[in-house]
Amino acid sequence: MKKLFSILAIAGLMTFGTVQAQDSTQTTEPAVEETVTATVEETATDMVADEETATAEKSFTQELKERFIQGGPGFMGIVLLCLILGLAIAIERIIYLNLSTTNSKKLIKDVEDALQSGGVNAAKEVCRNTAGPVASIFYQGLDRIDHGVESAEKAVVSYGGVQMGQLEKNVSWISLFIALAPMLGFMGTVIGMIQAFDKIEAAGNMDASLVAGGIKVALLTTVFGLIVAMILQVFYNYIIAKIDSIVNDMEDASISLVDILVDYKNKK
């Protein structure tokens, strides 16, 4: 009887323990599932946030390159060619103008001292060893001083015009590219709009999704044409200002040279 009671007690304990284990397992499994689901959702949210951040942090040059490719190789290539040629000419002119800049005050003093100490040949040697259009004008004036001051003055004025032409060489091409780039962009836009309306006519209805992409691509040519024109305009204005500065310096130095030559002839 005691054995039977003991067996029943052990069986009851084992049954109660199994039920408790099943309840705890059933309680734990949903918690684990909820934890895993929450982790997956957080990971997906983080990935989406990272993608959005990467898209937002896209550099200006990357965006510009993508838009340029979307514009198509036709008109966009011609607009890019205008930019390349315009920048090449602008850089060449800037280098030339910077090399043509001379300290005219120092040159005038050196020429005047050379005239007083060594005569015309010494002054010509000073001009020959000095780079720039001002020195070249001085040399032409000194070379004709033997024919009189008026002849020297005419030589200075004439050769000043030659030097001015050298300074302004190829600058007109930059202005051409400034005008041509946006005009090509407008032409690309007009052609793109015509193609978009052709699609509408072929479809027989006005579907925005049918023509939106084509119109966007067409407008990109105008945008890049205007960007090229603005870039070249900055270089063009700098070059024109530099030329004006050198020309003014040439005129002032030429007047000073004529005065020096008059004094030199009077002393002789």
MODELLER restraints for C-alpha pairs under 7 A, 6 or more apart:
rsr = mdl.restraints
at = mdl.atoms
rsr.add(forms.Gaussian(group=physical.xy_distance, feature=features.Distance(at['CA:68:A'], at['CA:76:A']), mean=6.97, stdev=0.5))
rsr.add(forms.Gaussian(group=physical.xy_distance, feature=features.Distance(at['CA:70:A'], at['CA:217:A']), mean=6.23, stdev=0.5))
rsr.add(forms.Gaussian(group=physical.xy_distance, feature=features.Distance(at['CA:71:A'], at['CA:217:A']), mean=5.02, stdev=0.5))
rsr.add(forms.Gaussian(group=physical.xy_distance, feature=features.Distance(at['CA:71:A'], at['CA:218:A']), mean=6.84, stdev=0.5))
rsr.add(forms.Gaussian(group=physical.xy_distance, feature=features.Distance(at['CA:71:A'], at['CA:220:A']), mean=5.59, stdev=0.5))
rsr.add(forms.Gaussian(group=physical.xy_distance, feature=features.Distance(at['CA:71:A'], at['CA:221:A']), mean=6.11, stdev=0.5))
rsr.add(forms.Gaussian(group=physical.xy_distance, feature=features.Distance(at['CA:75:A'], at['CA:184:A']), mean=6.75, stdev=0.5))
rsr.add(forms.Gaussian(group=physical.xy_distance, feature=features.Distance(at['CA:75:A'], at['CA:188:A']), mean=6.05, stdev=0.5))
rsr.add(forms.Gaussian(group=physical.xy_distance, feature=features.Distance(at['CA:75:A'], at['CA:221:A']), mean=6.82, stdev=0.5))
rsr.add(forms.Gaussian(group=physical.xy_distance, feature=features.Distance(at['CA:76:A'], at['CA:221:A']), mean=6.13, stdev=0.5))
rsr.add(forms.Gaussian(group=physical.xy_distance, feature=features.Distance(at['CA:79:A'], at['CA:181:A']), mean=5.48, stdev=0.5))
rsr.add(forms.Gaussian(group=physical.xy_distance, feature=features.Distance(at['CA:79:A'], at['CA:184:A']), mean=6.87, stdev=0.5))
rsr.add(forms.Gaussian(group=physical.xy_distance, feature=features.Distance(at['CA:79:A'], at['CA:225:A']), mean=6.12, stdev=0.5))
rsr.add(forms.Gaussian(group=physical.xy_distance, feature=features.Distance(at['CA:82:A'], at['CA:177:A']), mean=5.66, stdev=0.5))
rsr.add(forms.Gaussian(group=physical.xy_distance, feature=features.Distance(at['CA:82:A'], at['CA:181:A']), mean=6.41, stdev=0.5))
rsr.add(forms.Gaussian(group=physical.xy_distance, feature=features.Distance(at['CA:83:A'], at['CA:228:A']), mean=5.77, stdev=0.5))
rsr.add(forms.Gaussian(group=physical.xy_distance, feature=features.Distance(at['CA:86:A'], at['CA:174:A']), mean=5.27, stdev=0.5))
rsr.add(forms.Gaussian(group=physical.xy_distance, feature=features.Distance(at['CA:86:A'], at['CA:177:A']), mean=6.24, stdev=0.5))
rsr.add(forms.Gaussian(group=physical.xy_distance, feature=features.Distance(at['CA:86:A'], at['CA:232:A']), mean=6.57, stdev=0.5))
rsr.add(forms.Gaussian(group=physical.xy_distance, feature=features.Distance(at['CA:87:A'], at['CA:232:A']), mean=6.89, stdev=0.5))
rsr.add(forms.Gaussian(group=physical.xy_distance, feature=features.Distance(at['CA:90:A'], at['CA:235:A']), mean=6.31, stdev=0.5))
rsr.add(forms.Gaussian(group=physical.xy_distance, feature=features.Distance(at['CA:94:A'], at['CA:239:A']), mean=6.47, stdev=0.5))
rsr.add(forms.Gaussian(group=physical.xy_distance, feature=features.Distance(at['CA:97:A'], at['CA:167:A']), mean=6.98, stdev=0.5))
rsr.add(forms.Gaussian(group=physical.xy_distance, feature=features.Distance(at['CA:99:A'], at['CA:132:A']), mean=6.96, stdev=0.5))
rsr.add(forms.Gaussian(group=physical.xy_distance, feature=features.Distance(at['CA:100:A'], at['CA:131:A']), mean=6.92, stdev=0.5))
rsr.add(forms.Gaussian(group=physical.xy_distance, feature=features.Distance(at['CA:100:A'], at['CA:132:A']), mean=4.31, stdev=0.5))
rsr.add(forms.Gaussian(group=physical.xy_distance, feature=features.Distance(at['CA:100:A'], at['CA:133:A']), mean=6.28, stdev=0.5))
rsr.add(forms.Gaussian(group=physical.xy_distance, feature=features.Distance(at['CA:101:A'], at['CA:132:A']), mean=6.23, stdev=0.5))
rsr.add(forms.Gaussian(group=physical.xy_distance, feature=features.Distance(at['CA:101:A'], at['CA:246:A']), mean=6.68, stdev=0.5))
rsr.add(forms.Gaussian(group=physical.xy_distance, feature=features.Distance(at['CA:102:A'], at['CA:132:A']), mean=5.97, stdev=0.5))
rsr.add(forms.Gaussian(group=physical.xy_distance, feature=features.Distance(at['CA:104:A'], at['CA:253:A']), mean=6.42, stdev=0.5))
rsr.add(forms.Gaussian(group=physical.xy_distance, feature=features.Distance(at['CA:111:A'], at['CA:123:A']), mean=4.94, stdev=0.5))
rsr.add(forms.Gaussian(group=physical.xy_distance, feature=features.Distance(at['CA:111:A'], at['CA:126:A']), mean=6.52, stdev=0.5))
rsr.add(forms.Gaussian(group=physical.xy_distance, feature=features.Distance(at['CA:112:A'], at['CA:260:A']), mean=6.77, stdev=0.5))
rsr.add(forms.Gaussian(group=physical.xy_distance, feature=features.Distance(at['CA:114:A'], at['CA:122:A']), mean=5.38, stdev=0.5))
rsr.add(forms.Gaussian(group=physical.xy_distance, feature=features.Distance(at['CA:114:A'], at['CA:123:A']), mean=4.87, stdev=0.5))
rsr.add(forms.Gaussian(group=physical.xy_distance, feature=features.Distance(at['CA:115:A'], at['CA:122:A']), mean=6.56, stdev=0.5))
rsr.add(forms.Gaussian(group=physical.xy_distance, feature=features.Distance(at['CA:115:A'], at['CA:123:A']), mean=5.47, stdev=0.5))
rsr.add(forms.Gaussian(group=physical.xy_distance, feature=features.Distance(at['CA:120:A'], at['CA:142:A']), mean=6.54, stdev=0.5))
rsr.add(forms.Gaussian(group=physical.xy_distance, feature=features.Distance(at['CA:124:A'], at['CA:139:A']), mean=5.60, stdev=0.5))
rsr.add(forms.Gaussian(group=physical.xy_distance, feature=features.Distance(at['CA:124:A'], at['CA:142:A']), mean=6.52, stdev=0.5))
rsr.add(forms.Gaussian(group=physical.xy_distance, feature=features.Distance(at['CA:127:A'], at['CA:135:A']), mean=4.92, stdev=0.5))
rsr.add(forms.Gaussian(group=physical.xy_distance, feature=features.Distance(at['CA:127:A'], at['CA:136:A']), mean=6.72, stdev=0.5))
rsr.add(forms.Gaussian(group=physical.xy_distance, feature=features.Distance(at['CA:127:A'], at['CA:138:A']), mean=6.63, stdev=0.5))
rsr.add(forms.Gaussian(group=physical.xy_distance, feature=features.Distance(at['CA:127:A'], at['CA:139:A']), mean=5.72, stdev=0.5))
rsr.add(forms.Gaussian(group=physical.xy_distance, feature=features.Distance(at['CA:133:A'], at['CA:163:A']), mean=6.02, stdev=0.5))
rsr.add(forms.Gaussian(group=physical.xy_distance, feature=features.Distance(at['CA:134:A'], at['CA:250:A']), mean=5.56, stdev=0.5))
rsr.add(forms.Gaussian(group=physical.xy_distance, feature=features.Distance(at['CA:137:A'], at['CA:156:A']), mean=5.58, stdev=0.5))
rsr.add(forms.Gaussian(group=physical.xy_distance, feature=features.Distance(at['CA:137:A'], at['CA:159:A']), mean=6.02, stdev=0.5))
rsr.add(forms.Gaussian(group=physical.xy_distance, feature=features.Distance(at['CA:137:A'], at['CA:160:A']), mean=6.20, stdev=0.5))
rsr.add(forms.Gaussian(group=physical.xy_distance, feature=features.Distance(at['CA:140:A'], at['CA:155:A']), mean=6.16, stdev=0.5))
rsr.add(forms.Gaussian(group=physical.xy_distance, feature=features.Distance(at['CA:140:A'], at['CA:156:A']), mean=6.35, stdev=0.5))
rsr.add(forms.Gaussian(group=physical.xy_distance, feature=features.Distance(at['CA:141:A'], at['CA:152:A']), mean=4.48, stdev=0.5))
rsr.add(forms.Gaussian(group=physical.xy_distance, feature=features.Distance(at['CA:141:A'], at['CA:153:A']), mean=6.48, stdev=0.5))
rsr.add(forms.Gaussian(group=physical.xy_distance, feature=features.Distance(at['CA:141:A'], at['CA:155:A']), mean=5.66, stdev=0.5))
rsr.add(forms.Gaussian(group=physical.xy_distance, feature=features.Distance(at['CA:141:A'], at['CA:156:A']), mean=5.25, stdev=0.5))
rsr.add(forms.Gaussian(group=physical.xy_distance, feature=features.Distance(at['CA:142:A'], at['CA:152:A']), mean=6.73, stdev=0.5))
rsr.add(forms.Gaussian(group=physical.xy_distance, feature=features.Distance(at['CA:144:A'], at['CA:151:A']), mean=6.32, stdev=0.5))
rsr.add(forms.Gaussian(group=physical.xy_distance, feature=features.Distance(at['CA:144:A'], at['CA:152:A']), mean=4.99, stdev=0.5))
rsr.add(forms.Gaussian(group=physical.xy_distance, feature=features.Distance(at['CA:145:A'], at['CA:151:A']), mean=7.00, stdev=0.5))
rsr.add(forms.Gaussian(group=physical.xy_distance, feature=features.Distance(at['CA:145:A'], at['CA:152:A']), mean=5.26, stdev=0.5))
rsr.add(forms.Gaussian(group=physical.xy_distance, feature=features.Distance(at['CA:149:A'], at['CA:261:A']), mean=6.73, stdev=0.5))
rsr.add(forms.Gaussian(group=physical.xy_distance, feature=features.Distance(at['CA:149:A'], at['CA:262:A']), mean=6.48, stdev=0.5))
rsr.add(forms.Gaussian(group=physical.xy_distance, feature=features.Distance(at['CA:153:A'], at['CA:258:A']), mean=6.42, stdev=0.5))
rsr.add(forms.Gaussian(group=physical.xy_distance, feature=features.Distance(at['CA:156:A'], at['CA:254:A']), mean=6.78, stdev=0.5))
rsr.add(forms.Gaussian(group=physical.xy_distance, feature=features.Distance(at['CA:164:A'], at['CA:247:A']), mean=6.89, stdev=0.5))
rsr.add(forms.Gaussian(group=physical.xy_distance, feature=features.Distance(at['CA:167:A'], at['CA:243:A']), mean=6.50, stdev=0.5))
rsr.add(forms.Gaussian(group=physical.xy_distance, feature=features.Distance(at['CA:174:A'], at['CA:236:A']), mean=6.70, stdev=0.5))
rsr.add(forms.Gaussian(group=physical.xy_distance, feature=features.Distance(at['CA:178:A'], at['CA:229:A']), mean=4.55, stdev=0.5))
rsr.add(forms.Gaussian(group=physical.xy_distance, feature=features.Distance(at['CA:178:A'], at['CA:232:A']), mean=6.12, stdev=0.5))
rsr.add(forms.Gaussian(group=physical.xy_distance, feature=features.Distance(at['CA:178:A'], at['CA:233:A']), mean=6.49, stdev=0.5))
rsr.add(forms.Gaussian(group=physical.xy_distance, feature=features.Distance(at['CA:181:A'], at['CA:225:A']), mean=4.69, stdev=0.5))
rsr.add(forms.Gaussian(group=physical.xy_distance, feature=features.Distance(at['CA:181:A'], at['CA:226:A']), mean=6.92, stdev=0.5))
rsr.add(forms.Gaussian(group=physical.xy_distance, feature=features.Distance(at['CA:181:A'], at['CA:228:A']), mean=6.42, stdev=0.5))
rsr.add(forms.Gaussian(group=physical.xy_distance, feature=features.Distance(at['CA:181:A'], at['CA:229:A']), mean=6.02, stdev=0.5))
rsr.add(forms.Gaussian(group=physical.xy_distance, feature=features.Distance(at['CA:182:A'], at['CA:222:A']), mean=6.14, stdev=0.5))
rsr.add(forms.Gaussian(group=physical.xy_distance, feature=features.Distance(at['CA:182:A'], at['CA:225:A']), mean=4.13, stdev=0.5))
rsr.add(forms.Gaussian(group=physical.xy_distance, feature=features.Distance(at['CA:182:A'], at['CA:226:A']), mean=5.10, stdev=0.5))
rsr.add(forms.Gaussian(group=physical.xy_distance, feature=features.Distance(at['CA:182:A'], at['CA:229:A']), mean=6.52, stdev=0.5))
rsr.add(forms.Gaussian(group=physical.xy_distance, feature=features.Distance(at['CA:184:A'], at['CA:225:A']), mean=6.83, stdev=0.5))
rsr.add(forms.Gaussian(group=physical.xy_distance, feature=features.Distance(at['CA:185:A'], at['CA:221:A']), mean=4.43, stdev=0.5))
rsr.add(forms.Gaussian(group=physical.xy_distance, feature=features.Distance(at['CA:185:A'], at['CA:222:A']), mean=3.89, stdev=0.5))
rsr.add(forms.Gaussian(group=physical.xy_distance, feature=features.Distance(at['CA:185:A'], at['CA:224:A']), mean=6.99, stdev=0.5))
rsr.add(forms.Gaussian(group=physical.xy_distance, feature=features.Distance(at['CA:185:A'], at['CA:225:A']), mean=4.84, stdev=0.5))
rsr.add(forms.Gaussian(group=physical.xy_distance, feature=features.Distance(at['CA:186:A'], at['CA:222:A']), mean=5.21, stdev=0.5))
rsr.add(forms.Gaussian(group=physical.xy_distance, feature=features.Distance(at['CA:188:A'], at['CA:218:A']), mean=6.09, stdev=0.5))
rsr.add(forms.Gaussian(group=physical.xy_distance, feature=features.Distance(at['CA:188:A'], at['CA:221:A']), mean=5.84, stdev=0.5))
rsr.add(forms.Gaussian(group=physical.xy_distance, feature=features.Distance(at['CA:189:A'], at['CA:218:A']), mean=4.29, stdev=0.5))
rsr.add(forms.Gaussian(group=physical.xy_distance, feature=features.Distance(at['CA:189:A'], at['CA:219:A']), mean=5.27, stdev=0.5))
rsr.add(forms.Gaussian(group=physical.xy_distance, feature=features.Distance(at['CA:189:A'], at['CA:221:A']), mean=6.22, stdev=0.5))
rsr.add(forms.Gaussian(group=physical.xy_distance, feature=features.Distance(at['CA:189:A'], at['CA:222:A']), mean=6.32, stdev=0.5))
rsr.add(forms.Gaussian(group=physical.xy_distance, feature=features.Distance(at['CA:192:A'], at['CA:214:A']), mean=6.47, stdev=0.5))
rsr.add(forms.Gaussian(group=physical.xy_distance, feature=features.Distance(at['CA:192:A'], at['CA:215:A']), mean=6.33, stdev=0.5))
rsr.add(forms.Gaussian(group=physical.xy_distance, feature=features.Distance(at['CA:192:A'], at['CA:218:A']), mean=4.69, stdev=0.5))
rsr.add(forms.Gaussian(group=physical.xy_distance, feature=features.Distance(at['CA:193:A'], at['CA:215:A']), mean=5.99, stdev=0.5))
rsr.add(forms.Gaussian(group=physical.xy_distance, feature=features.Distance(at['CA:193:A'], at['CA:218:A']), mean=6.68, stdev=0.5))
rsr.add(forms.Gaussian(group=physical.xy_distance, feature=features.Distance(at['CA:196:A'], at['CA:211:A']), mean=5.33, stdev=0.5))
rsr.add(forms.Gaussian(group=physical.xy_distance, feature=features.Distance(at['CA:196:A'], at['CA:214:A']), mean=5.99, stdev=0.5))
rsr.add(forms.Gaussian(group=physical.xy_distance, feature=features.Distance(at['CA:196:A'], at['CA:215:A']), mean=6.57, stdev=0.5))
rsr.add(forms.Gaussian(group=physical.xy_distance, feature=features.Distance(at['CA:200:A'], at['CA:206:A']), mean=5.95, stdev=0.5))
